[in-house]
Amino acid sequence: MENVAGCPESFTSRFLVILLFLQLLTMGSAQFSVIGPVEPVLALEEGTAELPCHLSSKASAELMEVKWFRSQLSNVVYLYKNGEDHVGEQMEDYQGRTELVKDAMDYGSMAVRIHNVRVSDEGNYHCFFDDGQGNADETPLELQVVAPLFPMALSLMVALGMTLPVLGLLIAGGLYLIWKQHGDKDKFLIELRWSRAQLHEAHITLDPDTAHPTLILSENRKQMTRGDKRLNLPDTQRFDVEPCVLGCEGFTSGKHCWEVDVGDNNICLLGVCWENVKRKGSLSLSPENGFWAVQKGKYAFWTYSSSTFLSLVPHPCRVVVYLDYEAGDVSFYSATDGSHLYTFSHVAFSGTLRPFFWLWMSDPTPLTICPMSTGSEGDPVPAHDSSQEIPETP
């Protein structure tokens, strides 16, 4: 029997099956892009620098080739391939000074750490991913090396003291007065801001009706962990794919802040979201979809706003979320030392916002909502550099 084209029907059927198989192979080959820090990475001379990058698809990079290089592919800074580190292919200048940070490799996030940073390390780098299936991409990074200020200032003071004793004494006396006044001012500002923060402290509890079925909430609804099994729970308005839970409290005005102990948690997200965000299926946790959050990894923080990396040393184990509804600001601070992490600024809020928490499934470390730290541990809501604020739109 022949079809209208004059070909045997069995041949035509086999041809269509082969064509469909090839199409499925093409569809199974996942496309991705590589994302790195938007701003230059800063490092102190003789200190440590980290050059992070991650896959937009969040796919595992365990079986991929990942390479950091300088001006061309052969100038290898670090190479990971076939599940192994290939240190023998490194440039001589980097041998013995680098290590691979791969704690979040299953999530498509990796970094190369450079020890004993030199001035010659400054410049442009590239981070390259290749999945071995015809998909490859790279992103540029820039490292800026800063000389330590204290040794330079100390050398200058010694030189002035030896050549101009009187001028040296005057400078030392002036610096002491400035330091004393500055210290008193900082102490006053810390106490003032701490008092303000306490006035705005919100007592957050977790909403079990929104919790993903693998999340286990404590009896007081202040702590969440990941369980080994998916619980058989009523399908209310809970998240069914992403490991998320919302706070019970909703905000339509005012200033509010709460503190979360993330400990050594490898991957988690904290922030706020619209009350009516999508809760079914996979989600893109970005401001465009109603989520304003920072993601914490073991060695870095980053946001889903332009995939901004926030290199912080040391990495805070307690984070304060600060919402100013009328100003349209969602800010994040280290509760350990009071440093400013990031601010989503000038967002036109027009509905109910709720606290948002996300916990990576492979990490057993809990997230705990805790009382605000005492003023002696640091300023939970310090004044921050407005240059770090990035306007967002809902």
Secondary structure by P-SEA (a helix, b strand, c coil): ccccccccaaaaaaaaaaaaaaaaaaaabbbbbbbccccbbbbcccbbbbbbbbbccccccccbbbbbbcccccccccccccccccccccccccccccccccccccccbbbbbbccccccccbbbbbbbbcccccccbbbbbbbbbccaaaaaaaaaaaaaaccaaaaaaaaaaaaaaaaaaaaaaaaaaaaaaaaaaaaccccccccccccccccccccccbbbbccccccccccccccccccccccccccbbbbbbbbbcccccccccccccccccccccccccccccccccccccccccccccbbbbbbcccccbbbbbbbcccbbbbbbccccccccccccccccccbbbbbbbbbccccbbbbbcccccccccccccccccccbbbbcc
